[in-house]
Amino acid sequence: MSHAEVSTLIAITVILPFAGALLIAVLGGAARSRKVAGGLYAILAAAFNLALLSGYLDHPASASWGSIKLSALSCPAFLLLNLLTVAAVLYAGFRSSKVERPGLLLAALPAACGLGALTVIVTTLLPFILLWLGVTAVALLGLLAHGGAGLRGRLRAFSPWLVSDLLLVLGVILCAAWLKETSVLIKPPALGNETQTVVVVALFLASAFIRLGVFPLHVWIRDLTARTDPSWSSFFLGSANFILTGFRLVIAMTLLGRLVASDWGMGLAIVALFSIVLGPVLALRSTSAAACASDFYCMQSGFLLLALALFSRPGLEAGLFIMLTAPLALTGFLMATGTSGDLRGTGALGQQRLSVRLAPAAFAVTLLSGLALAGAPPLDGFIGKGFTALAGMDRSGTQRFYILVAAACLVAIAVALVAAGRLLAGSHTAKPSPGGARRPALLEGLTPLGVCVASLMLGVFPGLLIRNFITSSARSLFAPGFTGPAIAFKGAGAAVAGATASYGAWGAVAAAALLSVAGIAAACYFISRARHPSAGAGIRRAPFVGGAQGVHTISWPALVTWKAASGGGRRRRR
């Protein structure tokens, strides 16, 4: 592929979202035309994005169209946002929506994609902030498409998003006025004094904390997901918000390491630990799918912040990996829980649980995305969180506090796995579906399942992302051996460097083995539950489908019957 062909592909990929949004807005009045327009957009966008990826890998140093230039840092975020928009358009276009103006909501998705994708590839502050505010305006437009009652509540829940943007605008204004800087990534020496630099960095960090839902600010995400259509929340919160705000956090932490004399690393790590530990604990106690989603969101934000706050090469690479892969699990999770909530008629866990036979794709996506958010292998969530724990162990060579950080990460992953199972048990059951029950549309289930397949692929083959983008991005942000005013940006120790470098060689084999064992065990388990469903109503929820109490016979070869009663359990052999 030639340089000219790469430039043409970039031009088409940049223009296509806006053209698609206009087409969908004009034709989106009827369900049939909306599906046709959405499907056409999805096919074209996916084809051109995959072709652009191939072209970028051929010419990584010269992938540009005019002033638009793709780099190892911006290209994966640009492509991921575009491809997740394809998934969101298919999901929103083909599902049975209760939104009053679904064509307007559907048109808002590619429009936000175009503005958001351009945000991550501009290099000067003024276009950056204007494009960022454009995403907010389109998100608000999509929110207004719901119409009907509850609009005031949705706008009130959206207000933290607006506050975050206000802080970002204030930080950009002060950056231009005090530091005389017009570029997105400021390079030392900065013209302002230490106090001015600290204020600018603090505003950028506060803005990112609010939008990412760092504990206890994650409550606004819970309110918004509980009030919005799953098409809106899965894209604007799961995809656009995490990618763009994660990118903002990377910028803020880079400025902190380059420009600020005081070391904020330990303080930020403590803030991150609250999100990492309390996120899964709250998810374990959540009574609704929306609350559980916000708590898992809080956990991802905490891991991203912690990885970047380590100020080390493995930490930065782990943070970039989380920023690029967590949106896959978040998007699939919000789509699947939204679909199951629509079919169940409630978002509360443990009420009107959905038959696995009625929506198997929603069940599979909830399982896979929940495991990815928790950090279980072989999904990509394991890579980012595992590398973060390794980076914490590596950092403990200079500060013992980070041993506790690494241990807390492992405990949080274990708790999150239990919380994911509890969510699954509170949403689905193995009982037969009632006759005449509505089933989800085919693409409503297959679209999030495809997102989970991408998550699985990056978990089994993380080198696709690490080798081509993340390693070079980390080195472009901080050169090897970089030393800031008072922050030493560490390289990886020998043990951690060996573990991360060798993972690509043995990780795929280990992941495939784990996946095979888990798949066989899950298939046997749910076949058994389908043949012998629980008898009686569940008294409490537990991490398996069907509830904790009642009578259940397991058809294993060992022929063991388990009988649980309200006063305790009893086992007998046949």
C-alpha positions as CSV (number, residue, x, y, z in Angstrom):
1,M,0.0,0.0,0.0
2,S,1.4,3.4,-1.1
3,H,1.6,6.6,0.9
4,A,-1.1,8.1,-1.2
5,E,-3.4,5.2,-0.6
6,V,-2.9,5.5,3.1
7,S,-3.7,9.3,3.0
8,T,-6.9,8.5,0.9
9,L,-7.9,5.9,3.5
10,I,-7.5,8.4,6.4
11,A,-9.5,11.0,4.5
12,I,-12.4,8.5,3.9
13,T,-12.2,7.2,7.5
14,V,-12.4,10.8,8.9
15,I,-15.2,12.0,6.6
16,L,-17.3,8.8,6.8
17,P,-18.7,9.2,10.3
18,F,-20.1,12.6,9.6
19,A,-21.6,11.5,6.2
20,G,-23.1,8.4,8.0
21,A,-24.6,10.6,10.7
22,L,-26.3,12.8,8.2
23,L,-27.6,9.8,6.2
24,I,-29.0,8.2,9.3
25,A,-30.6,11.4,10.6
26,V,-32.4,11.9,7.2
27,L,-33.5,8.2,6.8
28,G,-33.8,7.2,10.4
29,G,-37.5,7.9,10.8
30,A,-38.7,4.4,9.8
31,A,-37.3,1.2,11.4
32,R,-36.6,-0.5,8.1
33,S,-34.7,2.4,6.6
34,R,-32.8,2.9,9.9
35,K,-31.6,-0.7,9.7
36,V,-30.5,-0.3,6.1
37,A,-28.7,2.9,6.7
38,G,-27.1,1.6,9.9
39,G,-26.0,-1.7,8.3
40,L,-24.6,0.2,5.2
41,Y,-22.6,2.5,7.5
42,A,-21.3,-0.4,9.6
43,I,-20.1,-2.3,6.6
44,L,-18.3,0.7,5.0
45,A,-16.8,1.9,8.3
46,A,-15.5,-1.5,9.3
47,A,-14.0,-2.1,5.9
48,F,-12.2,1.3,5.7
49,N,-11.0,1.1,9.3
50,L,-9.5,-2.4,8.8
51,A,-7.9,-1.2,5.5
52,L,-6.5,1.9,7.4
53,L,-5.0,-0.4,10.0
54,S,-3.2,-2.4,7.3
55,G,-2.0,0.8,5.7
56,Y,-0.7,2.2,9.0
57,L,1.3,-0.9,9.7
58,D,2.8,-0.5,6.2
59,H,3.7,3.1,6.7
60,P,3.6,4.0,10.5
61,A,5.9,7.0,10.2
62,S,4.0,8.7,7.4
63,A,0.3,8.0,7.9
64,S,-1.2,11.4,7.5
65,W,-3.8,13.5,5.6
66,G,-3.0,17.2,5.6
67,S,-2.5,18.3,9.3
68,I,-4.1,15.0,10.5
69,K,-1.3,12.6,11.5
70,L,-1.7,9.2,13.1
71,S,0.9,8.1,15.7
72,A,1.5,5.0,17.7
73,L,-0.4,6.7,20.5
74,S,-3.3,8.0,18.6
75,C,-3.8,5.4,15.9
76,P,-5.2,2.5,18.2
77,A,-7.5,4.9,20.0
78,F,-8.7,6.3,16.7
79,L,-9.4,2.9,15.2
80,L,-10.9,1.4,18.3
81,L,-13.4,4.2,18.7
82,N,-14.4,3.8,15.0
83,L,-14.9,0.1,15.3
84,L,-16.8,0.3,18.5
85,T,-19.1,2.8,16.8
86,V,-19.7,0.2,14.2
87,A,-20.9,-2.2,16.9
88,A,-23.0,0.5,18.6
89,V,-24.7,1.5,15.3
90,L,-25.6,-2.2,14.6
91,Y,-26.8,-2.7,18.2
92,A,-28.9,0.5,18.2
93,G,-30.2,0.1,14.7
94,F,-31.5,-3.4,15.0
95,R,-32.8,-3.6,18.6
96,S,-36.3,-2.9,19.6
97,S,-35.9,0.5,21.2
98,K,-38.3,2.5,23.4
99,V,-36.6,5.8,22.5
100,E,-39.0,8.3,21.0
101,R,-36.6,9.4,18.3
102,P,-34.3,6.4,17.7
103,G,-33.1,7.8,14.4
104,L,-31.7,10.9,16.2
105,L,-30.0,8.7,18.8
106,L,-28.5,6.5,16.1
107,A,-27.2,9.5,14.1
108,A,-25.6,10.8,17.3
109,L,-23.3,7.8,17.5
110,P,-21.2,8.2,14.3
111,A,-21.2,12.0,14.8
112,A,-19.7,11.6,18.2
113,C,-17.3,9.1,16.8
114,G,-16.0,11.5,14.1
115,L,-15.5,14.3,16.7
116,G,-14.0,12.0,19.3
117,A,-11.6,10.3,16.8
118,L,-10.3,13.6,15.7
119,T,-9.8,14.6,19.3
120,V,-7.1,12.0,19.8
121,I,-5.1,12.9,16.7
122,V,-5.0,16.7,16.9
123,T,-1.8,18.2,18.5
124,T,-2.9,21.7,19.4
125,L,-5.1,22.8,22.3
126,L,-7.7,24.8,20.5
127,P,-8.9,22.1,18.1
128,F,-8.6,19.6,21.0
129,I,-11.0,21.5,23.2
130,L,-13.4,22.4,20.5
131,L,-13.7,18.7,19.3
132,W,-14.0,17.6,22.9
133,L,-16.9,20.0,23.5
134,G,-18.4,18.7,20.2
135,V,-18.6,15.2,21.6
136,T,-20.4,16.6,24.7
137,A,-22.9,18.4,22.5
138,V,-23.7,15.3,20.4
139,A,-23.9,13.2,23.6
140,L,-26.4,15.7,25.0
141,L,-28.3,15.5,21.7
142,G,-28.5,11.7,21.9
143,L,-29.7,12.1,25.5
144,L,-32.5,14.4,24.4
145,A,-33.6,11.9,21.8
146,H,-35.2,9.8,24.6
147,G,-37.9,12.4,25.2
148,G,-40.8,11.7,27.5
149,A,-40.8,11.7,31.2
150,G,-37.6,11.6,33.2
151,L,-35.7,14.1,31.0
152,R,-34.9,16.3,33.9
153,G,-33.4,13.4,35.8
154,R,-31.3,12.4,32.9
155,L,-30.0,15.9,32.5
156,R,-29.2,16.1,36.2
157,A,-27.3,12.8,36.0
158,F,-25.4,14.2,33.0
159,S,-24.2,17.3,34.9
160,P,-20.9,15.8,36.2
161,W,-20.0,15.2,32.5
162,L,-20.5,19.0,31.9
163,V,-18.6,19.9,35.1
164,S,-15.7,17.8,33.9
165,D,-15.6,19.6,30.6
166,L,-15.8,23.0,32.4
167,L,-12.7,22.1,34.4
168,L,-10.9,21.0,31.2
169,V,-11.7,24.3,29.5
170,L,-10.5,26.2,32.5
171,G,-7.3,24.2,32.5
172,V,-6.7,24.8,28.8
173,I,-7.3,28.6,29.2
174,L,-4.8,28.8,32.1
175,C,-2.3,26.6,30.2
176,A,-2.4,29.1,27.3
177,A,-2.3,32.1,29.6
178,W,0.3,31.0,32.2
179,L,2.5,28.5,30.4
180,K,2.2,30.2,27.0
181,E,1.6,26.7,25.6
182,T,-0.7,25.8,22.6
183,S,0.2,22.1,22.2
184,V,-1.6,19.2,23.7
185,L,1.5,17.6,25.1
186,I,3.7,20.2,26.8
187,K,7.4,19.7,26.6
188,P,9.8,21.1,29.2
189,P,10.9,23.6,30.1
190,A,7.5,25.2,30.8
191,L,7.4,29.0,30.9
192,G,5.2,29.2,34.0
193,N,6.3,28.8,37.6
194,E,5.8,25.7,39.7
195,T,2.4,26.8,41.3
196,Q,0.9,27.7,37.9
197,T,2.0,24.3,36.5
198,V,0.5,22.5,39.5
199,V,-2.8,24.2,39.1
200,V,-3.0,23.3,35.4
201,V,-2.2,19.7,36.0
202,A,-4.6,19.5,38.9
203,L,-7.4,20.8,36.8
204,F,-6.7,18.2,34.0
205,L,-6.6,15.4,36.6
206,A,-9.8,16.5,38.4
207,S,-11.5,16.6,35.0
208,A,-10.4,13.1,34.2
209,F,-11.3,11.8,37.6
210,I,-14.9,13.0,37.3
211,R,-15.4,11.6,33.8
212,L,-13.8,8.2,34.6
213,G,-15.8,7.8,37.8
214,V,-12.9,7.3,40.2
215,F,-14.3,6.5,43.7
216,P,-16.6,8.0,45.0
217,L,-17.4,9.9,41.8
218,H,-18.6,6.8,40.1
219,V,-22.1,7.4,41.4
220,W,-23.0,9.6,38.5
221,I,-22.3,6.8,36.1
222,R,-24.8,4.6,38.0
223,D,-27.5,7.3,37.8
224,L,-27.0,7.8,34.1
225,T,-26.9,4.1,33.1
226,A,-30.1,3.6,35.1
227,R,-31.9,6.3,33.2
228,T,-30.6,6.0,29.6
229,D,-31.2,3.6,26.7
230,P,-28.5,0.9,26.6
231,S,-27.5,2.1,23.1
232,W,-26.6,5.5,24.5
233,S,-24.9,4.3,27.7
234,S,-22.9,1.5,26.0
235,F,-21.4,3.9,23.4
236,F,-21.1,7.3,25.2
237,L,-20.1,5.8,28.6
238,G,-18.5,2.5,27.6
239,S,-16.7,3.5,24.5
240,A,-16.3,7.2,23.9
241,N,-16.0,8.3,27.5
242,F,-13.4,5.8,28.6
243,I,-11.2,6.1,25.5
244,L,-11.3,9.9,25.3
245,T,-11.0,10.5,29.1
246,G,-8.4,7.8,29.4
247,F,-6.4,9.6,26.7
248,R,-6.9,12.8,28.8
249,L,-5.6,11.1,31.9
250,V,-2.5,9.9,30.0
251,I,-1.8,13.5,28.9
252,A,-2.3,14.8,32.5
253,M,0.1,12.1,34.0
254,T,2.6,12.8,31.3
255,L,2.6,16.5,32.1
256,L,2.9,15.6,35.8
257,G,6.0,13.6,35.2
258,R,7.6,16.1,32.9
259,L,6.7,19.4,34.6
260,V,5.9,19.1,38.3
261,A,8.7,19.0,40.9
262,S,6.7,17.2,43.6
263,D,6.2,13.5,43.4
264,W,2.4,12.8,43.4
265,G,2.8,9.1,42.7
266,M,2.0,7.6,46.1
267,G,-1.0,9.9,46.7
268,L,-2.5,9.0,43.3
269,A,-1.8,5.4,43.9
270,I,-3.8,5.6,47.2
271,V,-6.7,7.3,45.4
272,A,-6.5,4.5,42.7
273,L,-6.5,1.8,45.4
274,F,-9.9,3.0,46.8
275,S,-11.4,2.5,43.3
276,I,-9.7,-0.8,42.7
277,V,-10.7,-2.4,46.0
278,L,-14.1,-0.7,46.7
279,G,-15.3,-1.0,43.2
280,P,-15.6,-4.9,43.2
281,V,-16.8,-4.8,46.9
282,L,-19.6,-2.5,46.0
283,A,-20.4,-4.6,42.8
284,L,-20.7,-7.6,45.1
285,R,-23.3,-5.8,47.1
286,S,-25.1,-4.1,44.2
287,T,-28.8,-4.7,43.8
288,S,-29.1,-3.6,40.2
289,A,-27.3,-4.1,36.9
290,A,-26.7,-0.3,36.6
291,A,-25.1,-0.1,40.0
292,C,-22.9,-3.2,39.2
293,A,-21.8,-1.6,35.9
294,S,-20.8,1.6,37.6
295,D,-18.8,-0.3,40.3
296,F,-17.0,-2.3,37.6
297,Y,-16.4,1.0,35.8
298,C,-14.8,2.4,39.0
299,M,-12.5,-0.6,39.2
300,Q,-11.3,-0.1,35.6
301,S,-10.6,3.6,36.3
302,G,-8.7,2.7,39.4
303,F,-6.4,0.3,37.6
304,L,-5.8,2.8,34.8
305,L,-4.9,5.5,37.3
306,L,-2.7,3.2,39.3
307,A,-0.8,1.9,36.3
308,L,0.0,5.5,35.2
309,A,0.8,6.7,38.7
310,L,3.6,4.1,39.0
311,F,5.7,6.3,36.7
312,S,7.5,3.3,35.3
313,R,7.9,1.7,31.9
314,P,5.8,-1.4,32.7
315,G,3.2,0.7,34.5
316,L,2.8,3.0,31.5
317,E,2.5,0.1,29.1
318,A,-0.1,-1.6,31.3
319,G,-2.1,1.7,31.6
320,L,-2.1,2.2,27.8
321,F,-3.3,-1.4,27.4
322,I,-6.1,-0.9,29.9
323,M,-7.1,2.4,28.2
324,L,-7.5,0.6,24.8
325,T,-9.0,-2.7,25.9
326,A,-11.3,-1.9,28.9
327,P,-13.8,-0.1,26.5
328,L,-14.4,-3.5,24.8
329,A,-15.6,-5.2,28.0
330,L,-17.5,-2.1,29.2
331,T,-19.3,-1.8,25.9
332,G,-20.3,-5.4,25.7
333,F,-21.3,-5.4,29.4
334,L,-23.6,-2.4,29.1
335,M,-25.1,-3.8,25.9
336,A,-25.8,-7.3,27.4
337,T,-27.1,-6.1,30.7
338,G,-29.3,-3.5,28.9
339,T,-30.7,-6.2,26.6
340,S,-31.4,-8.6,29.5
341,G,-33.0,-5.7,31.5
342,D,-35.3,-4.9,28.6
343,L,-36.4,-8.5,28.2
344,R,-36.8,-8.9,32.0
345,G,-38.6,-5.7,32.4
346,T,-36.4,-4.7,35.4
347,G,-32.8,-3.8,36.1
348,A,-33.0,-5.2,39.6
349,L,-31.0,-8.3,40.3
350,G,-32.8,-11.4,41.4
351,Q,-36.2,-10.3,40.0
352,Q,-37.8,-11.9,36.9
353,R,-34.6,-13.5,35.9
354,L,-34.2,-14.2,32.2
355,S,-34.0,-17.7,30.8
356,V,-30.7,-18.6,29.3
357,R,-32.6,-20.2,26.4
358,L,-34.4,-17.0,25.6
359,A,-31.2,-14.9,25.2
360,P,-28.1,-17.1,25.1
361,A,-26.0,-14.3,23.5
362,A,-26.8,-11.9,26.3
363,F,-25.9,-14.5,28.8
364,A,-22.6,-15.3,27.1
365,V,-21.7,-11.6,26.7
366,T,-22.5,-10.9,30.4
367,L,-20.2,-13.8,31.4
368,L,-17.3,-12.9,29.1
369,S,-17.4,-9.2,29.6
370,G,-17.8,-9.6,33.4
371,L,-14.8,-11.9,33.5
372,A,-12.8,-9.4,31.4
373,L,-13.7,-6.5,33.7
374,A,-12.8,-8.6,36.7
375,G,-9.4,-9.6,35.2
376,A,-9.7,-13.3,34.5
377,P,-7.6,-15.1,31.9
378,P,-7.7,-15.5,29.0
379,L,-9.5,-12.2,28.3
380,D,-7.7,-9.0,27.8
381,G,-8.6,-7.7,31.3
382,F,-6.2,-10.1,32.7
383,I,-3.3,-8.7,30.7
384,G,-3.7,-5.1,31.8
385,K,-4.5,-5.9,35.4
386,G,-1.8,-8.6,35.7
387,F,0.9,-6.3,34.2
388,T,-0.2,-3.5,36.6
389,A,0.3,-5.9,39.6
390,L,3.7,-6.9,38.2
391,A,4.6,-3.2,37.8
392,G,3.6,-2.6,41.4
393,M,5.9,-5.5,42.5
394,D,8.7,-4.0,40.4
395,R,8.2,-0.5,42.0
396,S,8.3,-2.1,45.4
397,G,12.1,-2.4,45.0
398,T,12.4,1.3,45.8
399,Q,9.2,1.8,48.0
400,R,7.8,-1.1,50.0
401,F,4.4,0.4,49.9
402,Y,3.9,-0.9,46.4
403,I,4.0,-4.5,47.6
404,L,0.6,-3.8,49.4
405,V,-0.6,-2.2,46.1
406,A,0.2,-5.4,44.1
407,A,-1.5,-7.5,46.8
408,A,-4.6,-5.3,46.8
409,C,-4.8,-5.7,43.0
410,L,-4.9,-9.5,43.3
411,V,-7.5,-9.4,46.1
412,A,-9.7,-7.0,44.0
413,I,-9.6,-9.3,41.0
414,A,-10.7,-12.3,43.2
415,V,-13.6,-10.3,44.7
416,A,-14.6,-9.0,41.2
417,L,-14.8,-12.5,39.9
418,V,-17.3,-13.4,42.6
419,A,-19.2,-10.2,41.8
420,A,-19.4,-11.1,38.1
421,G,-20.8,-14.5,39.0
422,R,-23.4,-12.9,41.4
423,L,-24.5,-10.5,38.6
424,L,-24.9,-13.5,36.3
425,A,-27.0,-15.4,38.8
426,G,-29.2,-12.3,39.5
427,S,-30.0,-11.8,35.8
428,H,-30.3,-15.2,34.3
429,T,-31.8,-18.6,35.2
430,A,-31.7,-22.1,33.7
431,K,-35.5,-22.4,33.8
432,P,-37.4,-22.8,30.5
433,S,-38.6,-19.6,28.9
434,P,-42.3,-18.8,29.0
435,G,-44.2,-19.2,25.7
436,G,-44.6,-16.1,23.6
437,A,-41.8,-14.2,25.4
438,R,-40.0,-11.6,23.3
439,R,-36.5,-12.6,22.0
440,P,-33.8,-10.2,21.2
441,A,-33.0,-9.4,17.5
442,L,-30.2,-11.4,16.0
443,L,-27.8,-8.6,15.7
444,E,-28.7,-7.3,19.1
445,G,-27.1,-10.4,20.5
446,L,-24.4,-11.0,17.9
447,T,-22.9,-7.5,18.0
448,P,-21.8,-7.5,21.7
449,L,-20.7,-11.1,21.2
450,G,-18.4,-9.9,18.4
451,V,-17.0,-7.3,20.8
452,C,-16.3,-10.0,23.3
453,V,-14.5,-12.1,20.7
454,A,-12.2,-9.1,20.0
455,S,-11.6,-8.9,23.8
456,L,-10.7,-12.6,23.8
457,M,-8.4,-12.3,20.8
458,L,-6.4,-9.5,22.4
459,G,-6.2,-11.6,25.6
460,V,-4.8,-14.6,23.8
461,F,-2.6,-12.5,21.4
462,P,-1.7,-9.3,23.3
463,G,1.4,-8.8,21.2
464,L,-0.9,-7.6,18.4
465,L,-1.4,-4.4,20.4
466,I,1.7,-4.3,22.6
467,R,4.2,-4.9,19.8
468,N,2.7,-2.6,17.2
469,F,1.5,0.3,19.3
470,I,2.0,0.3,23.1
471,T,5.7,-0.1,23.4
472,S,6.5,2.6,20.9
473,S,3.8,4.9,22.5
474,A,5.3,4.5,25.9
475,R,8.7,5.5,24.6
476,S,7.3,8.5,22.8
477,L,5.7,9.8,26.0
478,F,8.8,9.2,28.1
479,A,12.2,8.5,26.6
480,P,14.2,5.7,28.1
481,G,15.9,6.8,31.3
482,F,13.8,9.9,31.5
483,T,14.1,12.0,34.7
484,G,11.6,14.7,35.4
485,P,12.1,17.6,37.9
486,A,11.8,15.2,40.8
487,I,10.2,12.1,39.4
488,A,12.5,9.3,38.2
489,F,10.7,7.4,35.4
490,K,11.9,3.9,36.0
491,G,12.5,1.2,33.4
492,A,11.4,-2.3,34.1
493,G,13.4,-4.5,36.4
494,A,14.9,-7.7,35.0
495,A,12.3,-10.1,36.5
496,V,9.3,-8.0,35.3
497,A,10.8,-7.3,32.0
498,G,11.4,-11.0,31.5
499,A,7.8,-11.9,32.5
500,T,6.2,-9.3,30.2
501,A,8.5,-10.1,27.3
502,S,8.0,-13.8,27.5
503,Y,4.3,-13.7,27.9
504,G,3.8,-13.4,24.2
505,A,5.6,-16.8,23.8
506,W,3.7,-18.8,26.4
507,G,0.6,-16.7,27.1
508,A,-1.4,-17.9,24.1
509,V,-0.9,-21.6,25.0
510,A,-1.8,-21.0,28.6
511,A,-4.8,-18.9,27.6
512,A,-6.0,-21.5,25.2
513,A,-5.7,-24.3,27.8
514,L,-7.6,-22.2,30.4
515,L,-10.3,-21.4,27.8
516,S,-10.8,-25.0,26.8
517,V,-11.1,-26.2,30.4
518,A,-13.4,-23.3,31.3
519,G,-15.5,-23.9,28.2
520,I,-15.9,-27.7,28.9
521,A,-16.7,-27.1,32.5
522,A,-19.3,-24.4,31.7
523,A,-20.9,-26.5,29.0
524,C,-21.3,-29.5,31.3
525,Y,-22.6,-27.4,34.2
526,F,-25.3,-25.6,32.2
527,I,-26.4,-28.7,30.3
528,S,-26.8,-30.3,33.8
529,R,-28.8,-27.2,35.1
530,A,-31.0,-27.2,32.0
531,R,-31.8,-30.9,32.4
532,H,-32.4,-30.5,36.2
533,P,-33.5,-27.0,37.0
534,S,-33.8,-25.8,40.6
535,A,-37.1,-26.4,42.3
536,G,-38.5,-23.7,44.4
537,A,-37.8,-20.0,44.6
538,G,-34.3,-18.8,45.4
539,I,-34.0,-17.2,48.8
540,R,-30.7,-15.4,48.1
541,R,-28.5,-14.8,45.2
542,A,-25.2,-16.6,44.8
543,P,-22.5,-16.9,42.1
544,F,-24.3,-19.5,39.9
545,V,-27.3,-19.5,37.7
546,G,-30.5,-20.6,39.4
547,G,-30.1,-19.2,43.0
548,A,-28.6,-20.6,46.1
549,Q,-31.5,-22.4,47.8
550,G,-33.8,-25.1,46.6
551,V,-33.3,-28.6,45.3
552,H,-31.0,-29.4,42.5
553,T,-29.7,-32.7,41.1
554,I,-26.3,-32.6,39.3
555,S,-26.0,-35.3,36.6
556,W,-22.2,-35.8,37.0
557,P,-20.8,-39.3,36.5
558,A,-20.1,-39.4,40.3
559,L,-23.9,-39.4,40.8
560,V,-23.8,-37.0,43.7
561,T,-27.1,-35.3,44.8
562,W,-26.9,-32.0,46.5
563,K,-29.9,-30.8,48.5
564,A,-29.9,-27.3,50.0
565,A,-32.5,-26.2,52.5
566,S,-33.0,-22.9,54.2
567,G,-31.3,-24.1,57.3
568,G,-28.2,-25.4,55.7
569,G,-26.9,-27.9,53.1
570,R,-26.9,-31.7,53.2
571,R,-25.0,-34.2,50.9
572,R,-25.9,-37.8,50.3
573,R,-24.3,-40.4,48.0
574,R,-26.4,-42.7,45.8
